[in-house]
């Protein structure tokens, strides 16, 4: 499926019938050869936008997977870079590829070691982060479909708790397709299939592409103690009504969460 190096249809079926954690453990060796890995143009656009906001020192990639977003943080955070994910398999692949990349650089990286950030990979649940408030920047790419809407308050409160005052939580969000687009019906069908799957099969595999809505996200970020800014990513153009096709959500830690 997808590419010659990607997972087979059978492998994807086995993953879909597993838990989120075990499913990604199985998919990890071939994950970067699937559409689920955030494309480089989005990573580059986010890195460019955040570079104008910085500087930052210590960064966290929330639900880092095999580490595509870690590259963004390595460019922006000279102090330290941490990736956290619930899948040990994804972390192992990310760590292995990062080690291979450093080995390939050889002496060139050793010569610049004073500038290279310390990189750490941590297995953990985004809903119970094992960190104190030490990060200036938290990013996340393509992971929010794995959280039900009712989990967003707790998730955003966790991110708030690990940021320093004034720290940023940033992630891209793509405008939803219109009903006239084939993608609208494809995503609707996918979400419906996942709901049926979770109604008849255990353990559940939460991945709902249409559940992460901008208005709700902004409301829950504000309740969690963030000031929310939206920045268009002009690399992806605008829709016919003039709205951006892709935005960067930048949530700034300002105060304590609003009591429920």
Secondary structure per residue as TSV (DSSP state, phi and psi in degrees):
chain	resnum	aa	ss	phi	psi
A	1	X	-	360.0	145.8
A	2	X	-	71.8	-62.6
A	3	X	S	-142.5	164.1
A	4	X	T	-58.6	-27.6
A	5	X	T	-88.9	-4.9
A	6	X	S	-81.5	176.8
A	7	X	-	-69.8	151.9
A	8	X	-	-79.5	167.3
A	9	X	H	-60.1	-38.8
A	10	X	H	-64.2	-42.8
A	11	X	H	-63.8	-39.5
A	12	X	H	-65.8	-37.2
A	13	X	H	-64.9	-42.5
A	14	X	H	-62.6	-42.1
A	15	X	H	-61.0	-45.6
A	16	X	H	-65.1	-21.9
A	17	X	T	-96.4	8.1
A	18	X	S	-104.2	177.3
A	19	X	-	-72.1	166.5
A	20	X	H	-57.8	-48.7
A	21	X	H	-61.4	-52.2
A	22	X	H	-69.9	-35.1
A	23	X	H	-60.3	-42.8
A	24	X	H	-75.7	-28.7
A	25	X	H	-58.0	-43.2
A	26	X	H	-68.5	-39.4
A	27	X	H	-80.0	-18.1
A	28	X	G	-49.1	-48.2
A	29	X	G	-61.5	-23.6
A	30	X	G	-115.6	7.5
A	31	X	G	-59.6	-41.1
A	32	X	G	-68.5	-7.4
A	33	X	G	-106.1	26.6
A	34	X	S	-125.1	163.0
A	35	X	T	-70.0	-8.7
A	36	X	T	-74.4	-20.2
A	37	X	S	-76.5	130.6
A	38	X	-	-59.8	127.6
A	39	X	-	-63.6	149.0
A	40	X	H	-58.4	-38.4
A	41	X	H	-58.5	-35.3
A	42	X	H	-70.1	-43.1
A	43	X	H	-59.9	-44.2
A	44	X	H	-65.8	-39.8
A	45	X	H	-64.8	-41.8
A	46	X	H	-65.3	-43.1
A	47	X	H	-60.0	-42.0
A	48	X	H	-64.9	-42.8
A	49	X	H	-65.8	-42.5
A	50	X	H	-70.5	-30.2
A	51	X	H	-61.4	-31.7
A	52	X	H	-77.4	-20.5
A	53	X	H	-87.7	-34.0
A	54	X	-	-54.4	-165.2
A	55	X	-	-83.1	160.3
A	56	X	E	-125.2	160.4
A	57	X	E	-118.6	-51.9
A	58	X	E	-120.9	129.9
A	59	X	E	-125.5	150.6
A	60	X	E	-126.3	130.2
A	61	X	E	-100.1	110.2
A	62	X	E	-82.2	124.3
A	63	X	T	59.9	59.6
A	64	X	-	-72.9	-18.5
A	65	X	T	58.7	-132.1
A	66	X	T	-86.3	4.1
A	67	X	S	100.8	19.1
A	68	X	H	-58.5	-42.9
A	69	X	H	-74.2	-17.2
A	70	X	H	-63.3	-29.3
A	71	X	H	-62.5	-40.6
A	72	X	H	-59.3	-46.6
A	73	X	H	-66.9	-36.7
A	74	X	H	-62.8	-30.1
A	75	X	H	-75.4	-27.2
A	76	X	H	-104.7	-24.5
A	77	X	E	-120.3	95.1
A	78	X	E	-72.7	-18.7
A	79	X	E	-75.0	-60.5
A	80	X	E	-161.7	154.5
A	81	X	E	-132.1	129.6
A	82	X	E	-126.4	136.1
A	83	X	E	-114.7	134.5
A	84	X	E	-125.2	136.3
A	85	X	E	-155.6	153.5
A	86	X	S	-82.1	-17.9
A	87	X	-	-93.5	115.6
A	88	X	H	-64.2	-34.3
A	89	X	H	-64.9	-43.6
A	90	X	H	-63.8	-43.0
A	91	X	H	-62.5	-40.1
A	92	X	H	-63.4	-42.7
A	93	X	H	-65.3	-44.1
A	94	X	H	-60.9	-44.5
A	95	X	H	-64.6	-42.4
A	96	X	H	-62.8	-42.9
A	97	X	H	-70.4	-35.3
A	98	X	H	-65.8	-40.8
A	99	X	H	-64.3	-40.2
A	100	X	H	-65.7	-37.7
A	101	X	H	-65.6	-41.3
A	102	X	H	-65.7	-40.2
A	103	X	H	-63.5	-38.0
A	104	X	H	-66.4	-33.8
A	105	X	H	-71.0	-30.7
A	106	X	T	56.4	-126.9
A	107	X	H	-63.2	-27.5
A	108	X	H	-63.3	-40.4
A	109	X	H	-72.6	-37.1
A	110	X	H	-63.2	-35.6
A	111	X	H	-66.4	-28.9
A	112	X	T	-105.0	21.7
A	113	X	T	-60.5	-30.7
A	114	X	T	-65.3	-25.7
A	115	X	T	-94.9	-18.0
A	116	X	S	-75.4	133.6
A	117	X	-	-73.0	155.2
A	118	X	E	-73.8	129.1
A	119	X	E	-112.5	129.3
A	120	X	E	-129.7	139.1
A	121	X	E	-114.9	125.7
A	122	X	E	-127.2	130.5
A	123	X	E	-85.7	124.3
A	124	X	-	-171.2	166.4
A	125	X	-	-96.0	128.2
A	126	X	T	-60.5	-21.8
A	127	X	T	-84.9	-2.0
A	128	X	S	-151.4	71.1
A	129	X	-	-70.3	134.4
A	130	X	-	-91.6	47.3
A	131	X	-	-133.1	156.1
A	132	X	-	-91.9	174.1
A	133	X	S	-75.8	82.2
A	134	X	-	-122.7	-3.9
A	135	X	E	-98.6	139.8
A	136	X	E	-89.5	-22.6
A	137	X	E	-146.4	130.4
A	138	X	E	-120.8	130.7
A	139	X	E	-122.8	160.9
A	140	X	-	-154.1	142.8
A	141	X	-	-132.9	115.6
A	142	X	S	69.1	19.6
A	143	X	-	-105.2	-12.8
A	144	X	G	-73.3	-16.9
A	145	X	G	-66.0	-12.2
A	146	X	G	-90.2	6.4
A	147	X	S	-122.2	131.3
A	148	X	-	-70.2	152.5
A	149	X	G	-52.0	-36.8
A	150	X	G	-68.9	-14.1
A	151	X	G	-88.9	-11.1
A	152	X	H	-61.1	-43.2
A	153	X	H	-56.4	-45.6
A	154	X	H	-66.9	-39.2
A	155	X	H	-63.2	-47.2
A	156	X	H	-68.6	-32.7
A	157	X	H	-64.9	-36.8
A	158	X	H	-64.4	-44.2
A	159	X	H	-62.2	-44.0
A	160	X	H	-55.9	-39.1
A	161	X	H	-71.1	-19.2
A	162	X	H	-104.0	-1.4
A	163	X	E	-91.7	146.7
A	164	X	E	-74.6	157.9
A	165	X	E	-55.3	130.6
A	166	X	E	85.6	-3.0
A	167	X	E	-69.4	158.5
A	168	X	E	-111.1	142.4
A	169	X	E	-116.9	116.3
A	170	X	E	-129.5	140.0
A	171	X	E	-159.5	148.1
A	172	X	E	-82.7	150.0
A	173	X	E	-139.8	128.4
A	174	X	E	-93.6	139.2
A	175	X	-	-60.8	137.6
A	176	X	-	-66.6	146.7
A	177	X	-	-68.2	151.9
A	178	X	-	-81.1	158.9
A	179	X	T	-57.8	-22.0
A	180	X	T	-77.3	-9.4
A	181	X	S	-91.2	140.1
A	182	X	H	-59.2	-28.7
A	183	X	H	-64.9	-32.9
A	184	X	H	-58.6	-47.8
A	185	X	H	-74.0	-31.2
A	186	X	H	-65.4	-44.6
A	187	X	H	-69.0	-38.5
A	188	X	H	-61.2	-43.6
A	189	X	H	-65.3	-38.9
A	190	X	H	-63.7	-47.3
A	191	X	H	-61.9	-40.2
A	192	X	H	-63.6	-41.5
A	193	X	H	-64.2	-38.4
A	194	X	H	-67.3	-36.2
A	195	X	H	-68.3	-39.6
A	196	X	H	-64.9	-45.0
A	197	X	H	-56.5	-45.2
A	198	X	H	-74.1	-20.5
A	199	X	H	-76.5	-24.5
A	200	X	H	-117.6	-4.2
A	201	X	S	-136.5	142.3
A	202	X	S	-127.5	143.7
A	203	X	S	-76.6	159.3
A	204	X	-	-70.5	153.7
A	205	X	-	-126.0	102.3
A	206	X	-	-85.5	114.7
A	207	X	-	-157.6	92.8
A	208	X	-	-119.1	106.9
A	209	X	T	-71.5	-21.9
A	210	X	T	-99.0	2.9
A	211	X	S	-87.5	-13.4
A	212	X	-	-99.3	91.2
A	213	X	-	-103.8	137.4
A	214	X	H	-58.2	-45.3
A	215	X	H	-60.3	-44.5
A	216	X	H	-67.3	-39.3
A	217	X	H	-61.6	-45.5
A	218	X	H	-62.2	-41.8
A	219	X	H	-63.1	-44.9
A	220	X	H	-72.8	-33.2
A	221	X	H	-64.1	-41.9
A	222	X	H	-63.6	-43.1
A	223	X	H	-62.9	-30.0
A	224	X	T	-79.5	-2.8
A	225	X	T	102.4	19.9
A	226	X	E	-104.7	150.2
A	227	X	E	-98.3	126.5
A	228	X	E	-106.7	129.7
A	229	X	E	-120.3	147.2
A	230	X	E	-119.0	128.0
A	231	X	E	-121.1	123.2
A	232	X	E	-65.7	144.2
A	233	X	-	-101.0	96.5
A	234	X	G	-65.6	-16.9
A	235	X	G	-59.2	-22.1
A	236	X	G	-105.8	6.6
A	237	X	-	74.9	-167.0
A	238	X	B	-129.2	157.1
A	239	X	-	-79.7	168.0
A	240	X	T	-54.6	-28.2
A	241	X	T	-84.3	1.5
A	242	X	S	93.8	-9.3
A	243	X	-	-76.2	150.8
A	244	X	B	-65.8	143.5
A	245	X	S	-72.5	-27.3
A	246	X	E	-145.6	134.2
A	247	X	E	-121.3	156.2
A	248	X	E	-103.9	119.6
A	249	X	E	-85.9	124.3
A	250	X	E	-120.8	110.2
A	251	X	E	-105.4	123.2
A	252	X	E	-104.0	126.9
A	253	X	E	-71.4	115.0
A	254	X	-	-114.0	-36.6
A	255	X	S	-155.0	-164.7
A	256	X	-	-82.6	152.1
A	257	X	-	-58.0	148.9
A	258	X	-	-73.8	130.3
A	259	X	-	-59.3	141.9
A	260	X	-	-68.9	360.0
